[in-house]
């Protein structure tokens, strides 16, 4: 009786709390030095993105049942039609693998001159379909095998099929199925950390426990591990969801790597490894929050950056936002997936309005290893777009302004005071933004 009362109170007033409003690009926001534009627009609810070996962006348009190619800004080509809820895609050489509602299908020789795929569909593997979560995310791991997340059928329940609420692993031909990890309610987005090669996944908590329970999670997913759903939330806390709850297992489950706002609905997860953004961005994660539908105060509706270059999740900050207006309780979009393109820009899908965004960096950038001791305490710093107007340029060492001997677009020579030693954070700042790098001074 107490649980039923809690659920009734917690769900009072819940529903679609953020209504749609017209999209306007000028409402979007980024950190200083970044710029966002609409790269393409399409019907069918664009979900996950992937770049082919031809450098072309491909989009899974889930509601339309299509794969759409975007060879250049503003131009779209329907590459495939008639798929069963395509959600993710990935190329292996010229073959295209697509996660659909009931498994994974493959199309051989999918890269064509006119971008239209004419090969026949091959069913690689089947997974449970239907239920509350029908998207199927696939990814090829560093071991060359296919990983597929299969969401639960419910908020809290004991699944009849033990493949639900898990991460499955298969050989590339669909054979040798392994239940890789369990207790994952709905890990829609996952990717491998570029340095540690560990598998990171963004998992959805259940509904109807209140505005701030349970937290959404980032998990480092390991073979054989149990991440607690439906009986344990957050850091091994019991969730007494009903008479079938098995909270005694919580002590043996894995804690999340990072907790996030409940009901913000994290979807796509990727890591940045490109050269366009500041070097400090490398190996950080990008995560798209689709946004809440059942929270009194709407949350999510943005793309965030997770500081993760160390191999651990350190902090999270907004990267692309402005879709949600809390004053009017309206939204202009619902981000799904943010990935790095071959050009180093970040591309973001939005199934709320059909847009694909392109985010570029136009601020100063210090090259990796780009600070060199020339003689005594004089250093040369190399980078891009360091200075447009030298009068607006500043350089700091551990937050202290230092003397610049020469200021150019791609090089700055500066004097490091003799008293500054050890690990030194060098920061350059111009009229657009700032960048920083760490050097060791003996």
Secondary structure, DSSP 8 states (H G I E B T S, - for coil): -HHHHHHHHHHTT-S--SEE----GGG-EE-TTEEEEEEEE-SS-EEEEEE-TTS-EEEEETTTTEEEEEEETTEEEEEE---SS--EEEEETTEEEEEETTEEEEETT---TTS---S-EEEEEE----SS---EEEEE-TTS-EEEEE--SSSS---SSTTTTEEEEE-TTS-S-EEEEE--S-EEEEEE-TTT--EEEEE---SSS-TT-S-EEEEEE-TT-B--TTTEETTTEE---STT--GGGGGGS---SEEE-TT--EEEEEE---SSS-GGGTT-EEEEE---SS-SS----EEEEEE-TTSS--EEEEEEE-SEETTTTEES--EEEEEE-TTS-EEEEETTT-EEEEEEE-S-EEEEEEEEEEETTEEEEEEES--SSGGG-EEEETTEE--EEEE-SSEEEEE--TT--EEEEEEEE-SS-EEEEEEEE-
